[in-house]
Amino acid sequence: MSVDSFKKLISDEKIVCPKCDQPVRKFDKYVETIASVWDGAGDSVTEDAGAKVTLICANGSCKWEERTEYWENYLVD
């Protein structure tokens, strides 16, 4: 998952706050996690394991915020 993909999820209102059930408006401290790196003779491969991000609701008075690598749990269709 790239940072641009996260920006799209936020702008498309695909991530929902579990506290107020409104779309999450912001995210911070995005980092991709790496599962493995293989560096062979002239060939390198990096396998992504996902992403860790701080989700921030920012809807009215809702102060919900969570640092998580399980952001998929907050996705909606």
C-alpha positions as CSV (number, residue, x, y, z in Angstrom):
1,M,0.0,0.0,0.0
2,S,1.5,3.3,-1.1
3,V,1.0,6.7,0.6
4,D,-0.9,7.8,-2.6
5,S,-3.2,4.9,-2.1
6,F,-3.9,6.0,1.5
7,K,-4.6,9.5,0.3
8,K,-7.1,8.1,-2.1
9,L,-8.8,6.0,0.6
10,I,-9.1,9.1,2.8
11,S,-10.4,11.3,-0.1
12,D,-12.9,8.6,-1.2
13,E,-14.1,8.2,2.5
14,K,-13.3,4.5,2.5
15,I,-11.9,4.5,6.1
16,V,-14.5,4.9,8.9
17,C,-14.0,6.0,12.5
18,P,-15.1,3.2,14.9
19,K,-16.2,5.8,17.5
20,C,-18.4,8.1,15.5
21,D,-19.0,6.1,12.3
22,Q,-17.9,9.0,10.1
23,P,-15.2,8.9,7.5
24,V,-11.6,9.4,8.8
25,R,-10.3,12.7,7.6
26,K,-6.6,12.6,8.2
27,F,-3.7,10.2,8.6
28,D,-0.1,10.7,9.8
29,K,3.2,8.9,10.3
30,Y,2.7,6.5,7.3
31,V,5.4,3.8,6.9
32,E,5.5,0.8,4.7
33,T,6.6,-2.4,6.5
34,I,9.0,-4.8,4.8
35,A,8.6,-8.6,5.0
36,S,11.9,-9.5,3.4
37,V,14.7,-8.2,1.3
38,W,16.7,-10.5,-1.0
39,D,19.8,-9.2,-2.6
40,G,21.2,-11.7,-5.1
41,A,23.9,-11.4,-7.7
42,G,22.6,-8.3,-9.6
43,D,19.0,-9.0,-8.6
44,S,17.3,-7.4,-5.6
45,V,13.7,-8.0,-4.4
46,T,11.8,-6.3,-1.6
47,E,8.6,-7.8,-0.4
48,D,6.2,-5.5,1.3
49,A,4.3,-6.7,4.3
50,G,1.8,-3.8,4.5
51,A,1.7,-0.4,6.1
52,K,1.5,1.2,9.5
53,V,-0.3,4.5,9.8
54,T,-1.9,6.8,12.4
55,L,-5.5,7.3,11.6
56,I,-7.1,10.6,12.8
57,C,-10.9,11.0,12.8
58,A,-11.0,14.9,12.9
59,N,-14.8,15.0,12.6
60,G,-16.3,17.7,14.8
61,S,-15.6,16.9,18.5
62,C,-14.4,13.3,17.9
63,K,-10.9,12.9,19.0
64,W,-10.3,9.3,18.0
65,E,-6.8,8.5,16.8
66,E,-5.0,5.2,16.4
67,R,-1.6,4.1,15.3
68,T,-2.2,0.7,13.5
69,E,-1.0,-1.7,11.0
70,Y,-4.5,-3.2,10.9
71,W,-6.1,-0.2,9.1
72,E,-8.0,-2.7,6.9
73,N,-10.4,-3.3,9.8
74,Y,-11.7,0.3,9.3
75,L,-12.4,0.0,5.5
76,V,-15.9,0.2,4.1
77,D,-17.2,-0.8,0.7
